[in-house]
Amino acid sequence: MKLYFAKGTCALHPHVVLLESGLSFDLVRVDIRAHKTQDGTDYYTVNPKGYVPALQLDDGSILTEGAVIDQYIADRKPESRLAPPAGTMERYRLQEWMNFIASEIHKSFSPLFGSYADDVKQIFRQKISGRLDLIERTLAATPYLMGDAFTIADAYLYNMLTWTPYTGIDLAKWPAIQAFYKRVEERPSVKTAVEQEKSKA
């Protein structure tokens, strides 16, 4: 498999999940401004959506959307326990978190990286803050979103939290989230992913 990524993007969480799974894969860096891969290939020929991540499967087909890629990887290696089995209520609870992070947190960050006016950006900071209030209550009672075990939802949330220093969101307000961030940051998979993306940047 090949994971197409760019440093500092939402490709980090499937990268972490791949490392957690132990599956074999190659990393391919993408210049997301030029839409070129590291060997000069037009990235639109890989992923017509033009953004990362994208996962090239062993049969050559391409899977996109990070939350879906994460679940695909988890299902390829069920013994990793990165996701509960498909069809169980626990799996639907995991999908609740994945959809919540994708729609309520991930997309709310986009304006904060753009050239919007400060008052507009503040609206999105407040929206993210409200969502983090809910997550804080969950993580105050349990080390990870789904309980005691690290799952793909935690990888996704961690990836989003890495953006807070660059968007004017101070995590000091949420001590349980801060503790979660530090806990996940120390995982070998996270350390390796961050280093690999730095070395290939």
GIVEN-V881374 format. One record per residue. N is the residue number from 1. RES is the residue in one small letter. PSI is psi in radians with two decimals (none if undefined). D_FIRST is the distance of its C-alpha to the first C-alpha in Angstrom with 2 decimals. Layout:
# GIVEN-V881374
n:res:psi:d_first
N:RES:PSI:D_FIRST
N:RES:PSI:D_FIRST
This chain:
# GIVEN-V881374
n:res:psi:d_first
1:m:2.75:0.00
2:k:2.29:3.79
3:l:2.10:6.76
4:y:2.21:9.91
5:f:2.90:12.90
6:a:2.46:16.58
7:k:2.40:18.80
8:g:0.14:21.13
9:t:-3.07:19.43
10:c:0.19:18.19
11:a:-0.17:14.59
12:l:-0.71:15.86
13:h:-0.71:15.89
14:p:-0.48:12.26
15:h:-0.83:11.67
16:v:-0.77:14.45
17:v:-0.71:13.29
18:l:-0.78:9.97
19:l:-0.70:12.39
20:e:-0.62:14.91
21:s:-0.49:12.86
22:g:0.07:12.16
23:l:2.63:8.66
24:s:2.38:6.86
25:f:2.81:4.65
26:d:2.63:6.27
27:l:2.35:8.78
28:v:2.03:10.37
29:r:2.47:13.91
30:v:2.32:15.74
31:d:1.80:19.52
32:i:-0.24:20.23
33:r:-0.77:23.86
34:a:-0.23:23.39
35:h:0.82:20.25
36:k:2.53:18.84
37:t:3.05:15.67
38:q:-0.36:16.47
39:d:0.17:17.02
40:g:0.03:19.27
41:t:2.43:17.31
42:d:2.00:18.83
43:y:-0.45:16.45
44:y:-0.40:18.31
45:t:-0.30:16.89
46:v:-0.94:13.38
47:n:1.83:14.83
48:p:-0.33:18.53
49:k:-0.42:19.31
50:g:-0.05:18.91
51:y:2.90:17.80
52:v:2.76:14.97
53:p:2.85:12.78
54:a:2.51:10.36
55:l:2.08:6.86
56:q:2.14:5.42
57:l:2.99:4.87
58:d:-0.41:5.27
59:d:0.06:8.70
60:g:-0.19:8.32
61:s:2.80:9.76
62:i:2.31:9.69
63:l:2.32:10.60
64:t:3.04:13.04
65:e:1.95:15.58
66:g:-0.74:14.88
67:a:-0.57:16.98
68:v:-0.74:15.21
69:i:-0.78:11.67
70:d:-0.80:13.41
71:q:-0.64:14.99
72:y:-0.83:12.04
73:i:-0.81:10.52
74:a:-0.69:14.14
75:d:-0.46:14.74
76:r:-0.46:11.94
77:k:1.19:13.81
78:p:-0.47:17.37
79:e:-0.25:19.02
80:s:-0.31:17.75
81:r:0.57:20.21
82:l:-0.28:18.39
83:a:2.50:19.79
84:p:2.81:22.75
85:p:2.52:22.47
86:a:2.48:22.35
87:g:-0.18:25.92
88:t:2.75:27.59
89:m:-0.59:29.67
90:e:-0.63:27.72
91:r:-0.69:24.55
92:y:-0.60:26.66
93:r:-0.70:27.93
94:l:-0.76:24.45
95:q:-0.55:23.82
96:e:-0.85:27.18
97:w:-0.76:26.04
98:m:-0.76:22.75
99:n:-0.67:24.81
100:f:-0.82:27.55
101:i:-0.74:25.45
102:a:-0.82:23.79
103:s:-0.59:27.08
104:e:-0.41:29.72
105:i:-1.00:28.30
106:h:-0.95:25.27
107:k:-0.40:27.05
108:s:-0.30:30.28
109:f:-0.48:28.94
110:s:-0.84:28.39
111:p:-0.44:32.14
112:l:-0.31:32.46
113:f:-0.05:30.34
114:g:-2.94:32.36
115:s:0.54:35.89
116:y:2.76:37.61
117:a:2.70:41.04
118:d:-0.63:41.36
119:d:-0.56:43.01
120:v:-0.77:40.11
121:k:-0.63:37.63
122:q:-0.59:39.88
123:i:-0.75:39.60
124:f:-0.58:35.83
125:r:-0.71:36.27
126:q:-0.65:38.70
127:k:-0.82:36.36
128:i:-0.71:33.59
129:s:-0.74:36.31
130:g:-0.66:37.43
131:r:-0.63:33.97
132:l:-0.49:33.68
133:d:-0.75:37.10
134:l:-0.78:35.73
135:i:-0.64:32.76
136:e:-0.76:35.29
137:r:-0.66:37.31
138:t:-0.84:34.37
139:l:-0.24:33.29
140:a:-0.34:36.95
141:a:-0.23:36.96
142:t:2.58:33.60
143:p:-0.49:31.12
144:y:2.90:28.11
145:l:-0.59:28.00
146:m:0.15:27.74
147:g:-2.32:30.06
148:d:-0.26:29.61
149:a:2.42:25.88
150:f:2.31:23.12
151:t:3.11:20.87
152:i:-0.51:18.36
153:a:-0.62:21.56
154:d:-0.67:22.62
155:a:-0.74:19.48
156:y:-0.82:20.08
157:l:-0.79:23.77
158:y:-0.80:23.40
159:n:-0.77:21.37
160:m:-0.67:24.24
161:l:-0.43:26.84
162:t:-0.29:25.62
163:w:-0.24:27.00
164:t:-0.67:30.47
165:p:-0.38:31.97
166:y:-0.05:31.30
167:t:0.23:32.76
168:g:0.45:36.03
169:i:2.07:35.20
170:d:2.02:36.66
171:l:-0.09:35.17
172:a:-0.42:38.47
173:k:-0.37:39.69
174:w:1.48:37.23
175:p:-0.62:37.58
176:a:-0.63:35.39
177:i:-0.70:32.52
178:q:-0.77:33.21
179:a:-0.70:33.09
180:f:-0.80:29.80
181:y:-0.82:28.32
182:k:-0.67:29.56
183:r:-0.81:28.37
184:v:-0.66:24.76
185:e:-0.49:24.94
186:e:-0.10:25.78
187:r:2.40:22.74
188:p:-0.64:20.89
189:s:-0.68:17.51
190:v:-0.80:19.21
191:k:-0.76:20.92
192:t:-0.78:17.85
193:a:-0.79:15.93
194:v:-0.76:19.15
195:e:-0.73:19.69
196:q:-0.71:16.31
197:e:-0.58:16.79
198:k:-0.78:20.34
199:s:-0.44:19.63
200:k:-0.02:17.30
201:a:none:19.70
